[in-house]
Amino acid sequence: MKERPILLIVEDELDIKILYKSILKQHFDFEIMETDSVRGTTDVLKKCIPDYVLLDLCLPDGDGYQIMPLLREVNPNVRVLVISAFNCGQERKKVEISGAMGLLAKPFEKEQFIQHIQQLINV
């Protein structure tokens, strides 16, 4: 029997993490891991290899983009969705270049979130 896919949430705002987990548990079957920093992500990656990542860009100890090479190192096929309040064209281009699958702008509707996760899974 295949284990559930691992989804890593990298988000420093507790209320947003709780929202993500609530929606994910209602609509998807992931094993959910979480962290709130670049350093925390490094620690989590020593214990698990995520299949999917929800990545915030503004973290207390750095930039979410710093995490991309770490993720690719442990799983070259990891699928990353950047979720950020930054939504300008320049940011979208940077997200594309980083290898993430897409950018979901905060704030968002629950349906948008679900749709983006479904796209992440079905790529």
N, CA and C atoms as an extended XYZ file, in Angstrom:
369
Properties=species:S:1:pos:R:3:atomname:S:1:resname:S:1:resid:I:1 pbc="F F F"
N         0.835       -1.183        0.000 N   MET     1
C         0.000        0.000        0.000 CA  MET     1
C         0.885        1.254        0.000 C   MET     1
N         0.586        2.171       -0.890 N   LYS     2
C         1.375        3.394       -0.994 CA  LYS     2
C         1.069        4.327        0.177 C   LYS     2
N         2.135        4.890        0.717 N   GLU     3
C         1.966        5.856        1.794 CA  GLU     3
C         1.339        7.139        1.230 C   GLU     3
N         0.724        7.894        2.125 N   ARG     4
C         0.163        9.170        1.701 CA  ARG     4
C         1.286       10.119        1.296 C   ARG     4
N         1.044       10.942        0.276 N   PRO     5
C         2.072       11.910       -0.108 CA  PRO     5
C         2.286       12.924        1.015 C   PRO     5
N         3.519       13.393        1.118 N   ILE     6
C         3.869       14.368        2.153 CA  ILE     6
C         3.782       15.774        1.579 C   ILE     6
N         3.053       16.621        2.280 N   LEU     7
C         2.961       18.025        1.919 CA  LEU     7
C         3.581       18.842        3.053 C   LEU     7
N         4.552       19.664        2.704 N   LEU     8
C         5.228       20.514        3.678 CA  LEU     8
C         4.708       21.940        3.559 C   LEU     8
N         4.270       22.492        4.683 N   ILE     9
C         3.837       23.882        4.737 CA  ILE     9
C         4.977       24.699        5.337 C   ILE     9
N         5.469       25.681        4.580 N   VAL    10
C         6.501       26.591        5.080 CA  VAL    10
C         5.836       27.962        5.191 C   VAL    10
N         5.412       28.289        6.400 N   GLU    11
C         4.631       29.516        6.651 CA  GLU    11
C         4.870       29.953        8.088 C   GLU    11
N         5.167       31.235        8.289 N   ASP    12
C         5.470       31.701        9.644 CA  ASP    12
C         4.256       32.263       10.391 C   ASP    12
N         3.128       32.440        9.727 N   GLU    13
C         1.930       32.947       10.403 CA  GLU    13
C         1.046       31.775       10.824 C   GLU    13
N         0.899       31.616       12.131 N   LEU    14
C         0.186       30.467       12.685 CA  LEU    14
C        -1.254       30.367       12.179 C   LEU    14
N        -1.975       31.474       12.127 N   ASP    15
C        -3.370       31.419       11.695 CA  ASP    15
C        -3.499       30.960       10.236 C   ASP    15
N        -2.546       31.345        9.418 N   ILE    16
C        -2.561       30.921        8.011 CA  ILE    16
C        -2.250       29.428        7.913 C   ILE    16
N        -1.295       28.954        8.720 N   LYS    17
C        -0.983       27.512        8.746 CA  LYS    17
C        -2.215       26.710        9.151 C   LYS    17
N        -2.922       27.184       10.149 N   ILE    18
C        -4.131       26.496       10.622 CA  ILE    18
C        -5.177       26.462        9.517 C   ILE    18
N        -5.332       27.569        8.803 N   LEU    19
C        -6.281       27.626        7.681 CA  LEU    19
C        -5.900       26.612        6.603 C   LEU    19
N        -4.640       26.589        6.198 N   TYR    20
C        -4.177       25.646        5.179 CA  TYR    20
C        -4.502       24.209        5.603 C   TYR    20
N        -4.113       23.867        6.834 N   LYS    21
C        -4.306       22.488        7.308 CA  LYS    21
C        -5.783       22.122        7.347 C   LYS    21
N        -6.610       23.039        7.759 N   SER    22
C        -8.048       22.783        7.827 CA  SER    22
C        -8.613       22.450        6.438 C   SER    22
N        -8.276       23.261        5.461 N   ILE    23
C        -8.763       23.033        4.093 CA  ILE    23
C        -8.167       21.745        3.526 C   ILE    23
N        -6.876       21.540        3.726 N   LEU    24
C        -6.214       20.344        3.190 CA  LEU    24
C        -6.823       19.071        3.762 C   LEU    24
N        -7.082       19.057        5.065 N   LYS    25
C        -7.638       17.853        5.693 CA  LYS    25
C        -9.053       17.553        5.210 C   LYS    25
N        -9.804       18.590        4.852 N   GLN    26
C       -11.170       18.401        4.349 CA  GLN    26
C       -11.198       17.859        2.925 C   GLN    26
N       -10.213       18.235        2.117 N   HIS    27
C       -10.298       17.969        0.677 CA  HIS    27
C        -9.218       17.046        0.112 C   HIS    27
N        -8.176       16.767        0.869 N   PHE    28
C        -7.063       15.989        0.343 CA  PHE    28
C        -6.573       14.991        1.383 C   PHE    28
N        -5.756       14.040        0.938 N   ASP    29
C        -5.222       13.028        1.843 CA  ASP    29
C        -3.697       13.101        1.858 C   ASP    29
N        -3.169       14.103        2.547 N   PHE    30
C        -1.735       14.298        2.673 CA  PHE    30
C        -1.291       13.989        4.092 C   PHE    30
N        -0.035       13.582        4.211 N   GLU    31
C         0.626       13.647        5.508 CA  GLU    31
C         1.214       15.051        5.549 C   GLU    31
N         0.802       15.842        6.514 N   ILE    32
C         1.189       17.246        6.549 CA  ILE    32
C         2.310       17.479        7.556 C   ILE    32
N         3.370       18.101        7.066 N   MET    33
C         4.487       18.545        7.902 CA  MET    33
C         4.467       20.070        7.842 C   MET    33
N         5.062       20.711        8.836 N   GLU    34
C         5.072       22.167        8.792 CA  GLU    34
C         6.317       22.734        9.445 C   GLU    34
N         6.648       23.933        9.002 N   THR    35
C         7.752       24.683        9.578 CA  THR    35
C         7.495       26.165        9.337 C   THR    35
N         8.283       27.009        9.984 N   ASP    36
C         8.024       28.447        9.883 CA  ASP    36
C         9.249       29.273        9.503 C   ASP    36
N        10.296       28.596        9.012 N   SER    37
C        11.528       29.332        8.709 CA  SER    37
C        12.415       28.542        7.747 C   SER    37
N        13.447       29.220        7.265 N   VAL    38
C        14.438       28.552        6.419 CA  VAL    38
C        15.161       27.487        7.246 C   VAL    38
N        15.598       27.856        8.432 N   ARG    39
C        16.306       26.918        9.306 CA  ARG    39
C        15.413       25.725        9.650 C   ARG    39
N        14.149       25.997        9.959 N   GLY    40
C        13.205       24.925       10.285 CA  GLY    40
C        13.012       23.972        9.111 C   GLY    40
N        13.007       24.524        7.908 N   THR    41
C        12.869       23.687        6.717 CA  THR    41
C        14.055       22.746        6.594 C   THR    41
N        15.245       23.259        6.838 N   THR    42
C        16.456       22.428        6.798 CA  THR    42
C        16.321       21.257        7.769 C   THR    42
N        15.811       21.532        8.969 N   ASP    43
C        15.623       20.477        9.972 CA  ASP    43
C        14.576       19.455        9.524 C   ASP    43
N        13.453       19.927        8.990 N   VAL    44
C        12.388       19.027        8.535 CA  VAL    44
C        12.892       18.129        7.405 C   VAL    44
N        13.691       18.694        6.503 N   LEU    45
C        14.179       17.921        5.355 CA  LEU    45
C        15.137       16.807        5.752 C   LEU    45
N        15.656       16.852        6.981 N   LYS    46
C        16.490       15.757        7.486 CA  LYS    46
C        15.633       14.566        7.896 C   LYS    46
N        14.342       14.822        8.161 N   LYS    47
C        13.429       13.782        8.654 CA  LYS    47
C        12.464       13.260        7.595 C   LYS    47
N        12.181       14.069        6.580 N   CYS    48
C        11.215       13.632        5.568 CA  CYS    48
C        11.531       14.252        4.215 C   CYS    48
N        10.991       13.626        3.188 N   ILE    49
C        11.161       14.115        1.825 CA  ILE    49
C         9.771       14.479        1.303 C   ILE    49
N         9.477       15.777        1.205 N   PRO    50
C         8.137       16.175        0.769 CA  PRO    50
C         7.911       15.947       -0.724 C   PRO    50
N         6.654       15.612       -1.038 N   ASP    51
C         6.236       15.500       -2.435 CA  ASP    51
C         5.736       16.848       -2.943 C   ASP    51
N         5.124       17.604       -2.002 N   TYR    52
C         4.538       18.906       -2.316 CA  TYR    52
C         4.916       19.891       -1.224 C   TYR    52
N         5.022       21.172       -1.621 N   VAL    53
C         5.368       22.216       -0.654 CA  VAL    53
C         4.517       23.455       -0.921 C   VAL    53
N         3.961       24.005        0.159 N   LEU    54
C         3.326       25.325        0.113 CA  LEU    54
C         4.338       26.269        0.737 C   LEU    54
N         4.832       27.222       -0.038 N   LEU    55
C         5.978       28.025        0.363 CA  LEU    55
C         5.663       29.507        0.440 C   LEU    55
N         5.822       30.064        1.633 N   ASP    56
C         5.720       31.507        1.815 CA  ASP    56
C         7.088       32.104        1.469 C   ASP    56
N         7.093       33.326        0.960 N   LEU    57
C         8.361       33.947        0.583 CA  LEU    57
C         8.994       34.747        1.711 C   LEU    57
N         8.175       35.353        2.549 N   CYS    58
C         8.684       36.204        3.635 CA  CYS    58
C         8.762       35.406        4.922 C   CYS    58
N         9.943       34.953        5.248 N   LEU    59
C        10.160       34.157        6.451 CA  LEU    59
C        11.041       34.940        7.418 C   LEU    59
N        10.954       34.658        8.711 N   PRO    60
C        11.693       35.454        9.686 CA  PRO    60
C        13.214       35.404        9.529 C   PRO    60
N        13.738       34.317        8.966 N   ASP    61
C        15.191       34.199        8.838 CA  ASP    61
C        15.667       34.146        7.391 C   ASP    61
N        14.830       34.616        6.487 N   GLY    62
C        15.273       34.634        5.096 CA  GLY    62
C        14.133       34.652        4.103 C   GLY    62
N        14.491       34.334        2.895 N   ASP    63
C        13.613       34.407        1.746 CA  ASP    63
C        13.216       32.986        1.340 C   ASP    63
N        11.953       32.780        1.026 N   GLY    64
C        11.483       31.458        0.617 CA  GLY    64
C        12.255       30.887       -0.566 C   GLY    64
N        12.770       31.765       -1.420 N   TYR    65
C        13.539       31.278       -2.574 CA  TYR    65
C        14.793       30.514       -2.149 C   TYR    65
N        15.316       30.820       -0.963 N   GLN    66
C        16.504       30.117       -0.459 CA  GLN    66
C        16.208       28.628       -0.246 C   GLN    66
N        14.948       28.308       -0.064 N   ILE    67
C        14.549       26.939        0.245 CA  ILE    67
C        14.484       26.062       -1.003 C   ILE    67
N        14.245       26.665       -2.142 N   MET    68
C        14.069       25.879       -3.379 CA  MET    68
C        15.226       24.907       -3.649 C   MET    68
N        16.496       25.342       -3.593 N   PRO    69
C        17.589       24.391       -3.850 CA  PRO    69
C        17.617       23.246       -2.826 C   PRO    69
N        17.270       23.547       -1.576 N   LEU    70
C        17.243       22.515       -0.538 CA  LEU    70
C        16.181       21.468       -0.862 C   LEU    70
N        15.026       21.935       -1.311 N   LEU    71
C        13.930       21.029       -1.670 CA  LEU    71
C        14.330       20.142       -2.850 C   LEU    71
N        14.920       20.758       -3.870 N   ARG    72
C        15.324       20.020       -5.079 CA  ARG    72
C        16.415       18.994       -4.765 C   ARG    72
N        17.241       19.316       -3.772 N   GLU    73
C        18.317       18.400       -3.383 CA  GLU    73
C        17.742       17.097       -2.814 C   GLU    73
N        16.696       17.198       -1.978 N   VAL    74
C        16.132       15.989       -1.376 CA  VAL    74
C        15.111       15.309       -2.282 C   VAL    74
N        14.455       16.090       -3.163 N   ASN    75
C        13.495       15.518       -4.105 CA  ASN    75
C        13.471       16.367       -5.373 C   ASN    75
N        14.187       15.934       -6.400 N   PRO    76
C        14.232       16.713       -7.649 CA  PRO    76
C        12.851       16.902       -8.284 C   PRO    76
N        11.891       16.042       -7.926 N   ASN    77
C        10.546       16.123       -8.507 CA  ASN    77
C         9.527       16.818       -7.608 C   ASN    77
N         9.995       17.458       -6.542 N   VAL    78
C         9.076       18.121       -5.621 CA  VAL    78
C         8.273       19.189       -6.372 C   VAL    78
N         7.005       19.316       -6.009 N   ARG    79
C         6.137       20.316       -6.630 CA  ARG    79
C         5.844       21.399       -5.596 C   ARG    79
N         6.186       22.627       -5.952 N   VAL    80
C         6.095       23.742       -5.012 CA  VAL    80
C         5.079       24.767       -5.495 C   VAL    80
N         4.219       25.188       -4.578 N   LEU    81
C         3.298       26.292       -4.823 CA  LEU    81
C         3.700       27.427       -3.899 C   LEU    81
N         4.072       28.552       -4.476 N   VAL    82
C         4.406       29.730       -3.689 CA  VAL    82
C         3.098       30.443       -3.361 C   VAL    82
N         2.919       30.764       -2.085 N   ILE    83
C         1.736       31.504       -1.654 CA  ILE    83
C         2.253       32.764       -0.980 C   ILE    83
N         1.949       33.924       -1.593 N   SER    84
C         2.565       35.160       -1.127 CA  SER    84
C         1.670       36.359       -1.366 C   SER    84
N         1.867       37.376       -0.562 N   ALA    85
C         1.157       38.638       -0.774 CA  ALA    85
C         1.771       39.402       -1.946 C   ALA    85
N         2.988       39.024       -2.328 N   PHE    86
C         3.632       39.656       -3.477 CA  PHE    86
C         3.093       39.018       -4.748 C   PHE    86
N         2.453       39.817       -5.600 N   ASN    87
C         1.795       39.248       -6.763 CA  ASN    87
C         2.044       40.066       -8.028 C   ASN    87
N         3.110       40.819       -8.072 N   CYS    88
C         3.383       41.606       -9.267 CA  CYS    88
C         3.997       40.716      -10.354 C   CYS    88
N         4.052       41.220      -11.554 N   GLY    89
C         4.591       40.464      -12.678 CA  GLY    89
C         6.016       40.011      -12.452 C   GLY    89
N         6.811       40.877      -11.829 N   GLN    90
C         8.214       40.554      -11.560 CA  GLN    90
C         8.303       39.345      -10.616 C   GLN    90
N         7.427       39.316       -9.616 N   GLU    91
C         7.436       38.211       -8.653 CA  GLU    91
C         7.019       36.911       -9.338 C   GLU    91
N         6.003       36.991      -10.208 N   ARG    92
C         5.555       35.799      -10.938 CA  ARG    92
C         6.701       35.223      -11.769 C   ARG    92
N         7.467       36.089      -12.401 N   LYS    93
C         8.601       35.656      -13.221 CA  LYS    93
C         9.650       34.966      -12.342 C   LYS    93
N         9.919       35.557      -11.179 N   LYS    94
C        10.897       34.995      -10.246 CA  LYS    94
C        10.446       33.608       -9.769 C   LYS    94
N         9.148       33.473       -9.515 N   VAL    95
C         8.588       32.184       -9.082 CA  VAL    95
C         8.795       31.148      -10.184 C   VAL    95
N         8.513       31.539      -11.419 N   GLU    96
C         8.690       30.641      -12.571 CA  GLU    96
C        10.143       30.180      -12.685 C   GLU    96
N        11.051       31.132      -12.605 N   ILE    97
C        12.483       30.838      -12.718 CA  ILE    97
C        12.936       29.909      -11.594 C   ILE    97
N        12.353       30.067      -10.407 N   SER    98
C        12.754       29.263       -9.249 CA  SER    98
C        12.400       27.787       -9.405 C   SER    98
N        11.487       27.500      -10.338 N   GLY    99
C        11.071       26.116      -10.538 CA  GLY    99
C         9.779       25.766       -9.822 C   GLY    99
N         9.169       26.744       -9.163 N   ALA   100
C         7.879       26.483       -8.513 CA  ALA   100
C         6.807       26.290       -9.586 C   ALA   100
N         5.750       25.572       -9.220 N   MET   101
C         4.679       25.264      -10.164 CA  MET   101
C         3.718       26.440      -10.360 C   MET   101
N         3.721       27.371       -9.409 N   GLY   102
C         2.826       28.504       -9.539 CA  GLY   102
C         2.864       29.412       -8.337 C   GLY   102
N         2.074       30.486       -8.431 N   LEU   103
C         1.988       31.487       -7.381 CA  LEU   103
C         0.517       31.748       -7.085 C   LEU   103
N         0.154       31.615       -5.830 N   LEU   104
C        -1.184       31.951       -5.372 CA  LEU   104
C        -1.049       33.191       -4.503 C   LEU   104
N        -1.772       34.249       -4.881 N   ALA   105
C        -1.656       35.516       -4.163 CA  ALA   105
C        -2.556       35.534       -2.931 C   ALA   105
N        -1.987       36.018       -1.815 N   LYS   106
C        -2.774       36.252       -0.602 CA  LYS   106
C        -3.382       37.637       -0.715 C   LYS   106
N        -4.575       37.871       -0.246 N   PRO   107
C        -5.526       36.882        0.263 CA  PRO   107
C        -6.171       36.133       -0.897 C   PRO   107
N        -6.690       34.947       -0.616 N   PHE   108
C        -7.316       34.137       -1.654 CA  PHE   108
C        -8.607       33.531       -1.121 C   PHE   108
N        -9.436       33.091       -2.040 N   GLU   109
C       -10.670       32.394       -1.682 CA  GLU   109
C       -10.353       30.920       -1.488 C   GLU   109
N       -11.104       30.252       -0.645 N   LYS   110
C       -10.913       28.820       -0.371 CA  LYS   110
C       -10.914       28.019       -1.674 C   LYS   110
N       -11.832       28.338       -2.576 N   GLU   111
C       -11.936       27.597       -3.844 CA  GLU   111
C       -10.672       27.747       -4.690 C   GLU   111
N       -10.081       28.952       -4.661 N   GLN   112
C        -8.825       29.172       -5.397 CA  GLN   112
C        -7.725       28.283       -4.832 C   GLN   112
N        -7.657       28.212       -3.516 N   PHE   113
C        -6.647       27.405       -2.839 CA  PHE   113
C        -6.796       25.944       -3.247 C   PHE   113
N        -8.024       25.433       -3.173 N   ILE   114
C        -8.300       24.034       -3.535 CA  ILE   114
C        -7.914       23.781       -4.988 C   ILE   114
N        -8.283       24.706       -5.859 N   GLN   115
C        -7.974       24.556       -7.288 CA  GLN   115
C        -6.456       24.516       -7.518 C   GLN   115
N        -5.715       25.373       -6.847 N   HIS   116
C        -4.259       25.381       -7.002 CA  HIS   116
C        -3.629       24.086       -6.489 C   HIS   116
N        -4.143       23.554       -5.397 N   ILE   117
C        -3.615       22.285       -4.871 CA  ILE   117
C        -3.915       21.163       -5.860 C   ILE   117
N        -5.126       21.148       -6.415 N   GLN   118
C        -5.471       20.124       -7.411 CA  GLN   118
C        -4.559       20.207       -8.626 C   GLN   118
N        -4.261       21.410       -9.059 N   GLN   119
C        -3.341       21.593      -10.197 CA  GLN   119
C        -1.937       21.093       -9.838 C   GLN   119
N        -1.518       21.358       -8.625 N   LEU   120
C        -0.208       20.917       -8.147 CA  LEU   120
C        -0.097       19.393       -8.210 C   LEU   120
N        -1.162       18.720       -7.792 N   ILE   121
C        -1.188       17.255       -7.770 CA  ILE   121
C        -1.232       16.677       -9.176 C   ILE   121
N        -1.991       17.319      -10.061 N   ASN   122
C        -2.278       16.741      -11.372 CA  ASN   122
C        -1.328       17.151      -12.477 C   ASN   122
N        -0.267       17.843      -12.155 N   VAL   123
C         0.688       18.294      -13.195 CA  VAL   123
C         1.372       17.091      -13.795 C   VAL   123
